[in-house]
Structure formats: C-alpha cells, structure tokens
Amino acid sequence: MSELTHFDPSGQAWMVDVSAKQETHRIAIAAGEIHMLPDTLARITAGEASKGDVLGIARIAAIQGAKRTAELIPLCHPLPLTKVTVHFTPDPSLPGVRCTVQAETVGRTGVEMEALTALQVGLLTIYDMCKAVDRGMVIHNVRLLEKQGGKSGHWVAG
C-alpha cells in the first residue's frame, strides 16, 4: 500500500508538491445516487417540482462544485478543468436518481476530488430542491469508479 502523501515526515499536513510530475490527460469518473419517495421522483421526472427543473439545476450545481473543489478541500490543488459531464438517470427501482460525473484536465495531479465533489453537490442540490416534500431522502453509494492518467495509470473500481 502507498504512503499517505498529505503529511510531511514529521506528520504535519501539507499540500503535495506536484512540480516534478508530468502533465498528462487525466480523467476521473464518480457515481452515486439519491433515494427518495416514489412521489418525489414522479414530481422530478414530470417537471412538477415547485422550485423548477431539478435535474437541470443540479447539473449546473455539480459543474460549479467541480470548479470550486480546491476552495472546499483544504489540500486539493486548483485545477484547470477541461471538461465536466454530469448525467442524471431517474430510477423507479430505487426509487431515486442515479448520477455519474466525469471530470477531465491536462495537468500534474488527478481529478478524482473534482468528480466526487461535483457528484455530491449535484445530489445535495436535488435534496435541497425537493426537501419541502421529502426530508427523508438519502444519498447512497458515492464512489470513484475509474481514473486515468498520471504515474499510476488506469484504475477501475473492482
């Protein structure tokens, strides 16, 4: 197992020096879901939520979350994102909404945190927009599915 990189030799937290790393095309894909009452999902899919287009607004919020990751995660490097895609899929079998985010950059460090932050912000936005009718919504299964680029290469969740 690799060593934790956000601590110096004396155990103090620090921002990792990535200056010696190669710039490569980096991709991270994260996924998760929000479970809700069937009626809440029906309102979302019919476009009948009182606050408007829930999934459209959540998509924009997710992209904003990716762009602001370094402001939220203390030791995260600010990255020039080249692409962020957000896909929401209503799933009556949950019932709820599944979300997948893909973040990309050309840089010296990965975009896993940007993909995971975007995912969480998108799901939290769905919660915020629908909490008036369903305070029992639960976010589940937030995880990194895949990462590409950099010294460690291609990784896929098992």
C-alpha contacts under 8 A as a table, 3 or more apart, distances in Angstrom:
res1	aa1	res2	aa2	distance
4	L	7	F	6.69
5	T	8	D	7.70
5	T	16	V	6.56
6	H	13	A	5.59
6	H	14	W	5.36
6	H	15	M	6.07
6	H	16	V	5.97
6	H	75	L	7.46
7	F	10	S	7.58
7	F	11	G	5.15
7	F	12	Q	5.19
7	F	13	A	4.47
7	F	14	W	5.59
8	D	11	G	5.27
8	D	12	Q	5.39
8	D	13	A	6.43
8	D	14	W	6.42
9	P	12	Q	7.50
14	W	75	L	6.86
15	M	75	L	5.11
15	M	76	C	7.25
15	M	77	H	7.73
16	V	75	L	7.81
17	D	20	A	7.67
18	V	21	K	5.41
18	V	108	R	6.10
18	V	109	T	6.89
19	S	108	R	7.35
21	K	108	R	5.43
21	K	109	T	7.84
22	Q	107	G	7.56
22	Q	108	R	5.68
22	Q	150	G	7.23
23	E	106	V	6.13
23	E	107	G	4.42
23	E	108	R	4.61
23	E	109	T	7.92
23	E	150	G	7.63
24	T	106	V	5.28
24	T	107	G	5.53
24	T	108	R	6.60
24	T	149	G	5.97
24	T	150	G	6.00
25	H	104	E	7.27
25	H	105	T	5.89
25	H	106	V	4.33
25	H	107	G	6.63
25	H	148	Q	7.81
25	H	149	G	5.74
25	H	150	G	7.75
26	R	104	E	5.58
26	R	105	T	5.36
26	R	106	V	5.91
26	R	107	G	7.06
26	R	109	T	7.78
26	R	110	G	5.88
26	R	111	V	6.70
26	R	147	K	7.36
26	R	148	Q	5.42
26	R	149	G	4.48
26	R	150	G	6.84
27	I	102	Q	6.93
27	I	103	A	5.74
27	I	104	E	4.54
27	I	105	T	6.79
27	I	110	G	7.24
27	I	111	V	6.35
27	I	112	E	7.79
27	I	146	E	7.93
27	I	147	K	5.48
27	I	148	Q	5.04
27	I	149	G	6.67
28	A	102	Q	5.67
28	A	103	A	5.42
28	A	104	E	6.64
28	A	110	G	7.46
28	A	111	V	5.65
28	A	112	E	5.14
28	A	115	A	6.15
28	A	144	L	7.45
28	A	145	L	7.68
28	A	146	E	5.66
28	A	147	K	4.31
28	A	148	Q	6.49
29	I	100	T	7.01
29	I	101	V	5.58
29	I	102	Q	4.43
29	I	103	A	6.57
29	I	112	E	7.34
29	I	115	A	6.19
29	I	144	L	6.09
29	I	145	L	5.47
29	I	146	E	5.16
29	I	147	K	6.41
30	A	100	T	5.74
30	A	101	V	5.33
30	A	102	Q	6.62
30	A	112	E	7.69
30	A	115	A	5.68
30	A	116	L	5.72
30	A	119	L	6.86
30	A	142	V	7.32
30	A	143	R	5.63
30	A	144	L	4.31
30	A	145	L	5.24
30	A	146	E	7.10
31	A	98	R	7.48
31	A	99	C	5.56
31	A	100	T	4.39
31	A	101	V	6.36
31	A	116	L	7.79
31	A	119	L	6.77
31	A	141	N	7.42
31	A	142	V	5.75
31	A	143	R	5.64
31	A	144	L	6.51
31	A	145	L	6.72
32	G	98	R	5.97
32	G	99	C	5.45
32	G	100	T	6.74
32	G	119	L	7.03
32	G	139	I	7.39
32	G	140	H	6.03
32	G	141	N	4.96
32	G	142	V	4.21
32	G	143	R	6.45
33	E	96	G	7.02
33	E	97	V	5.55
33	E	98	R	4.22
33	E	99	C	5.73
33	E	123	L	7.17
33	E	139	I	5.78
33	E	140	H	5.35
33	E	141	N	6.42
33	E	142	V	7.10
34	I	96	G	5.46
34	I	97	V	5.46
34	I	98	R	6.61
34	I	123	L	6.40
34	I	137	M	6.61
34	I	138	V	5.50
34	I	139	I	4.30
34	I	140	H	6.00
35	H	94	L	6.05
35	H	95	P	5.67
35	H	96	G	4.27
35	H	97	V	6.72
35	H	137	M	5.47
35	H	138	V	5.25
35	H	139	I	6.38
35	H	140	H	7.39
36	M	40	T	6.32
36	M	41	L	6.71
36	M	94	L	7.77
36	M	95	P	5.84
36	M	96	G	5.20
36	M	134	D	7.01
36	M	136	G	6.89
36	M	137	M	4.63
36	M	138	V	6.86
37	L	40	T	5.25
37	L	41	L	6.58
37	L	95	P	6.50
37	L	96	G	7.52
37	L	134	D	6.89
37	L	137	M	7.42
38	P	41	L	5.20
38	P	42	A	6.18
38	P	92	P	7.12
38	P	95	P	5.73
38	P	96	G	7.55
39	D	42	A	4.93
39	D	43	R	6.22
40	T	43	R	5.16
40	T	44	I	6.37
40	T	130	C	7.21
40	T	133	V	7.00
40	T	134	D	6.75
41	L	44	I	5.07
41	L	45	T	6.17
41	L	90	P	7.29
41	L	92	P	7.50
41	L	95	P	6.88
41	L	96	G	5.94
41	L	97	V	7.65
42	A	45	T	5.25
42	A	46	A	5.96
43	R	46	A	5.21
43	R	47	G	5.99
43	R	48	E	4.78
43	R	49	A	5.41
44	I	47	G	5.20
44	I	48	E	6.19
44	I	49	A	5.81
44	I	53	D	7.58
44	I	54	V	6.30
44	I	55	L	7.55
45	T	48	E	7.68
45	T	90	P	7.24
47	G	52	G	6.95
47	G	53	D	6.06
47	G	54	V	7.64
48	E	52	G	7.19
49	A	52	G	5.56
49	A	53	D	7.15
49	A	54	V	7.02
49	A	129	M	7.79
49	A	130	C	7.12
51	K	54	V	7.25
51	K	129	M	6.17
51	K	130	C	8.00
53	D	56	G	5.37
53	D	57	I	6.12
54	V	57	I	5.41
54	V	58	A	6.02
54	V	125	T	7.94
54	V	126	I	6.16
54	V	129	M	6.49
55	L	58	A	4.91
55	L	59	R	6.00
55	L	88	F	6.93
55	L	126	I	7.06
56	G	59	R	5.16
56	G	60	I	6.58
57	I	60	I	5.23
57	I	61	A	6.18
57	I	125	T	7.67
58	A	61	A	4.91
58	A	62	A	6.04
58	A	121	V	7.68
58	A	122	G	4.71
58	A	123	L	7.07
58	A	125	T	5.28
58	A	126	I	6.03
59	R	62	A	5.13
59	R	63	I	6.41
59	R	86	V	5.96
59	R	87	H	7.64
59	R	88	F	7.97
59	R	122	G	6.06
60	I	63	I	5.19
60	I	64	Q	6.24
60	I	122	G	7.89
61	A	64	Q	5.00
61	A	65	G	6.07
61	A	118	A	7.62
61	A	121	V	6.32
61	A	122	G	5.70
61	A	125	T	6.90
62	A	65	G	4.91
62	A	66	A	6.34
62	A	86	V	7.17
62	A	117	T	7.62
62	A	118	A	4.20
62	A	119	L	6.06
62	A	120	Q	7.47
62	A	121	V	5.18
62	A	122	G	4.34
63	I	66	A	5.16
63	I	67	K	6.39
63	I	84	V	6.30
63	I	85	T	7.62
63	I	86	V	7.50
63	I	118	A	5.93
64	Q	67	K	5.06
64	Q	68	R	6.26
64	Q	118	A	7.28
65	G	68	R	5.18
65	G	69	T	6.07
65	G	114	E	7.45
65	G	117	T	5.90
65	G	118	A	4.69
65	G	121	V	5.82
65	G	122	G	7.87
66	A	69	T	5.38
66	A	84	V	7.58
66	A	103	A	7.76
66	A	114	E	4.50
66	A	115	A	6.32
66	A	117	T	5.87
66	A	118	A	4.62
67	K	70	A	7.89
67	K	81	L	7.23
67	K	114	E	7.24
68	R	71	E	5.41
68	R	72	L	6.74
69	T	72	L	5.20
69	T	73	I	6.03
69	T	76	C	7.30
69	T	78	P	7.43
69	T	113	M	7.01
69	T	114	E	5.69
69	T	117	T	6.38
70	A	73	I	5.38
70	A	74	P	6.65
70	A	75	L	7.38
70	A	76	C	4.98
70	A	77	H	5.75
70	A	78	P	5.00
70	A	79	L	7.85
71	E	74	P	6.81
71	E	78	P	7.99
73	I	76	C	5.52
76	C	113	M	7.73
77	H	109	T	7.82
79	L	105	T	7.25
79	L	107	G	7.43
79	L	111	V	7.89
80	P	105	T	6.27
80	P	106	V	7.60
80	P	107	G	7.74
81	L	84	V	7.34
81	L	103	A	7.25
81	L	104	E	5.88
81	L	105	T	4.72
81	L	106	V	7.68
82	T	103	A	7.86
82	T	104	E	5.53
82	T	105	T	4.88
82	T	106	V	7.23
83	K	102	Q	7.79
83	K	103	A	5.76
83	K	104	E	5.04
83	K	105	T	6.88
84	V	101	V	7.05
84	V	102	Q	5.60
84	V	103	A	4.47
84	V	104	E	6.39
84	V	115	A	7.96
85	T	101	V	5.61
85	T	102	Q	5.21
85	T	103	A	6.64
86	V	99	C	7.08
86	V	100	T	5.88
86	V	101	V	4.58
86	V	102	Q	6.68
86	V	119	L	7.95
87	H	99	C	5.57
87	H	100	T	5.25
87	H	101	V	6.45
88	F	97	V	6.39
88	F	98	R	5.64
88	F	99	C	4.57
88	F	100	T	6.72
89	T	97	V	5.48
89	T	98	R	5.04
89	T	99	C	6.36
90	P	95	P	7.95
90	P	96	G	5.95
90	P	97	V	4.29
90	P	98	R	6.24
91	D	94	L	5.86
91	D	95	P	5.73
91	D	96	G	5.40
91	D	97	V	5.56
91	D	98	R	6.82
92	P	95	P	4.30
92	P	96	G	6.24
93	S	96	G	7.60
94	L	97	V	7.75
99	C	119	L	6.87
99	C	123	L	7.61
100	T	119	L	6.99
101	V	115	A	5.75
101	V	116	L	7.72
101	V	118	A	6.98
101	V	119	L	6.03
102	Q	115	A	6.01
103	A	111	V	6.23
103	A	112	E	7.67
103	A	114	E	6.59
103	A	115	A	5.29
104	E	111	V	6.48
105	T	110	G	7.87
105	T	111	V	7.01
107	G	110	G	7.51
108	R	150	G	7.26
109	T	150	G	7.10
110	G	113	M	7.86
110	G	147	K	7.90
110	G	149	G	7.42
110	G	150	G	7.25
111	V	114	E	5.20
111	V	115	A	6.35
112	E	115	A	5.24
112	E	116	L	6.18
112	E	144	L	7.14
112	E	147	K	7.06
113	M	116	L	5.08
113	M	117	T	5.85
114	E	117	T	5.15
114	E	118	A	5.97
115	A	118	A	5.20
115	A	119	L	6.17
116	L	119	L	5.08
116	L	120	Q	6.29
116	L	142	V	7.62
116	L	143	R	7.24
116	L	144	L	6.97
117	T	120	Q	5.20
117	T	121	V	6.10
118	A	121	V	5.20
118	A	122	G	6.06
119	L	122	G	5.23
119	L	123	L	6.28
119	L	142	V	7.82
120	Q	123	L	5.17
120	Q	124	L	5.95
120	Q	142	V	7.68
121	V	124	L	5.01
121	V	125	T	6.04
122	G	125	T	5.14
122	G	126	I	6.54
123	L	126	I	5.15
123	L	127	Y	6.42
123	L	139	I	7.08
124	L	127	Y	4.91
124	L	128	D	6.11
125	T	128	D	4.91
125	T	129	M	6.08
126	I	129	M	5.23
126	I	130	C	6.18
127	Y	130	C	5.31
127	Y	131	K	5.56
127	Y	135	R	7.93
127	Y	137	M	6.76
128	D	131	K	5.45
129	M	132	A	7.60
130	C	133	V	5.84
130	C	134	D	6.18
130	C	135	R	7.82
131	K	134	D	4.83
131	K	135	R	4.75
131	K	136	G	7.95
131	K	137	M	7.74
132	A	135	R	6.72
134	D	137	M	6.20
139	I	142	V	7.63
144	L	147	K	7.80
144	L	157	A	7.08
145	L	156	V	5.91
145	L	157	A	5.09
146	E	154	H	7.52
146	E	155	W	5.56
146	E	156	V	4.39
146	E	157	A	6.07
147	K	153	G	7.85
147	K	154	H	5.80
147	K	155	W	5.25
147	K	156	V	6.64
148	Q	153	G	5.63
148	Q	154	H	4.36
148	Q	155	W	6.40
149	G	152	S	7.14
149	G	153	G	5.00
149	G	154	H	6.32
150	G	153	G	5.46
152	S	155	W	7.80
